[in-house]
Each structure stands twice: as C-alpha cells, then as structure tokens.
Amino acid sequence: MDIVSPAINDYLLAHSEPADEVLRDLAEETHRELGGAAGMQISHDEGELLTMLVRLVGARTAVEVGTFTGYSSICIARGLPDDGHLLCCDVSEDYTSVARRYWERAGVADRIELRLAPAVETLRGLPTERHLDFAFIDADKAGYPAYYEEIVTRMRPGGLVVLDNMLRDGRVLDPQSDDDRAIAAMNAALLADERVDVVLLPVRDGVSLARVR
Ligand SMILES: C[S@@+](CC[C@H](N)C(=O)[O-])C[C@H]1O[C@@H](n2cnc3c(N)ncnc32)[C@H](O)[C@@H]1O
C-alpha cells in the first residue's frame, strides 16, 4: 500500500531540505552494495524530520536502535549540539562499518558511540536515571516493546521517542505476520501508555512520536 502516492512523495522530497553530498553518496553506496537490504534505509524526508525533531527538543543525549549504514544516525547527530552524544545500537559489524566511514565524512564521528550487541542488552546496561532526550527505534520489530520500555523509563520529561515502520505498509489494518502483529500491539500500547503523549504520522511507513510527560 502506498500510504502517500509516489507523486506526492516526490513533491514532499522536492519541498524539504535537500540531502547533501554525504547523504546522497551514502544512499547511493547502500543501494549499489546492498541491493534489496537498502530498503531498510530511512528516506531523506524522514531524515530531515529527525534532524528537526532533535533540534526542537533541544536534545543533547540521544540513542538509536538500528543503525544499519548510518543514514538516520547522521541525521540525528546533525541535530545535536557539538558536545551532544548519540549512542547507536546494532548487531552488524558489516553494515555499521559503512556507517563509521560516513560519520567521519559528515563530521559527526566525535559525537557518536557505537555498541555492537543485541540492543536490549545495551539498553539494559545504561544508567537507570532519566538522562535521554531523544530516541529513535528502527530495528527488529519483535524487539520494539522491550526497546521502548528500556528507553521510556530513561527519558527526561519532554523527551521524544520516535518509532519507525508503525504502519507496516498498511498491514497494521490486517496483520499478516508476527512482525505486523508486534507493531499493531505496539501502537495500541503507546496509546494506552499514560507516561507519553503519542501521535502517529503518515511519514513513509508510519512514524510514531511519543513525547514523555
Ligand atoms: C531498518 S535497519 C535500520 C536502518 C537505519 N535506521 C537507517 O537509517 O539506515 C535495522 C537495523 O537493525 C539491526 N538489528 C536487527 N536486530 C537487532 C538487535 N537485536 N539489536 C540491535 N540491532 C539490531 C540490523 O542489523 C539493521 O542494521
């Protein structure tokens, strides 16, 4: 299902801040070297949204679950101040070796820390106080409830948790797989969670914003 028509998607991209050379090269290399897996990369308009949200929140401390070749992490890091910190969680040395190269090119390597381990282990090892301002969840769908729970308890009041692929190409209306069911359940859980205010946006495959009260 096209949540937004391809023509409107093109128009959205044409009327949002354009990708610079680093992001264009990263998207091109990811598609050239990884083929179908490149579909995991966020779109540029979603990346611009992440940068803007990080700035609007005034975030200094951020976490990302699911880094892949680095597109979203660069967009988040660019929204942080020079002394900001982004913790990236992934399990793939191969994918994130590409990200490391592009972090250097983008000039944000000094504010990014990568931990290669199952994300739930990394998150459980973080300090338990409320120290996070911004989080982006974009990894294995079955893991979302655990990632969200570990993150939301560590968010500062006013912090923002952003979750990707919350429409599953429209299949949340009629879930076809365990991953679809996990996301449909996550949407219901977010709405019922009194710790956050939530809005689900039709950006690409659906982006949920959960602002911590
Ligand atoms: C959809 S991609 C992330 C795309 C990325 N946000 C971007 O903008 O290009 C999902 C990533 O989650 C990682 N991943 C899958 N299972 C994971 C787990 N249990 N813990 C941490 N990362 C995981 C994969 O290696 C992959 O790089």
The ligand as an SDF file (V2000), in Angstrom:
LIG
                    3D

 27 29  0  0  0  0  0  0  0  0999 V2000
   15.8440   -1.0000    9.3990 C   0  0  0  0  0  0  0  0  0  0  0  0
   17.5520   -1.1630    9.6790 S   0  0  0  0  0  0  0  0  0  0  0  0
   17.9640    0.4170   10.3530 C   0  0  0  0  0  0  0  0  0  0  0  0
   18.0180    1.4980    9.3010 C   0  0  0  0  0  0  0  0  0  0  0  0
   18.6880    2.7590    9.7640 C   0  0  0  0  0  0  0  0  0  0  0  0
   17.9310    3.4050   10.8200 N   0  0  0  0  0  0  0  0  0  0  0  0
   18.9450    3.7270    8.6170 C   0  0  0  0  0  0  0  0  0  0  0  0
   18.5120    4.8700    8.6740 O   0  0  0  0  0  0  0  0  0  0  0  0
   19.5900    3.3340    7.6420 O   0  0  0  0  0  0  0  0  0  0  0  0
   17.5640   -2.2490   11.0780 C   0  0  0  0  0  0  0  0  0  0  0  0
   18.9260   -2.4800   11.7370 C   0  0  0  0  0  0  0  0  0  0  0  0
   18.6740   -3.1410   12.9780 O   0  0  0  0  0  0  0  0  0  0  0  0
   19.7350   -4.0140   13.2460 C   0  0  0  0  0  0  0  0  0  0  0  0
   19.2630   -5.0170   14.2030 N   0  0  0  0  0  0  0  0  0  0  0  0
   18.4850   -6.1080   13.9820 C   0  0  0  0  0  0  0  0  0  0  0  0
   18.2650   -6.7770   15.1190 N   0  0  0  0  0  0  0  0  0  0  0  0
   18.9240   -6.0940   16.0990 C   0  0  0  0  0  0  0  0  0  0  0  0
   19.0850   -6.2890   17.5020 C   0  0  0  0  0  0  0  0  0  0  0  0
   18.5180   -7.3400   18.1440 N   0  0  0  0  0  0  0  0  0  0  0  0
   19.8240   -5.3930   18.1890 N   0  0  0  0  0  0  0  0  0  0  0  0
   20.4050   -4.3350   17.5540 C   0  0  0  0  0  0  0  0  0  0  0  0
   20.2790   -4.1050   16.2430 N   0  0  0  0  0  0  0  0  0  0  0  0
   19.5490   -4.9650   15.5140 C   0  0  0  0  0  0  0  0  0  0  0  0
   20.1120   -4.5750   11.8790 C   0  0  0  0  0  0  0  0  0  0  0  0
   21.4600   -5.0530   11.8900 O   0  0  0  0  0  0  0  0  0  0  0  0
   19.9080   -3.3570   10.9680 C   0  0  0  0  0  0  0  0  0  0  0  0
   21.1330   -2.6770   10.7600 O   0  0  0  0  0  0  0  0  0  0  0  0
  1  2  1  0
  2  3  1  0
  2 10  1  0
  3  4  1  0
  4  5  1  0
  5  6  1  0
  5  7  1  0
  7  8  2  0
  7  9  1  0
 10 11  1  0
 11 12  1  0
 11 26  1  0
 12 13  1  0
 13 14  1  0
 13 24  1  0
 14 15  1  0
 14 23  1  0
 15 16  2  0
 16 17  1  0
 17 18  1  0
 17 23  2  0
 18 19  1  0
 18 20  2  0
 20 21  1  0
 21 22  2  0
 22 23  1  0
 24 25  1  0
 24 26  1  0
 26 27  1  0
M  CHG  2   2   1   9  -1
M  END
$$$$
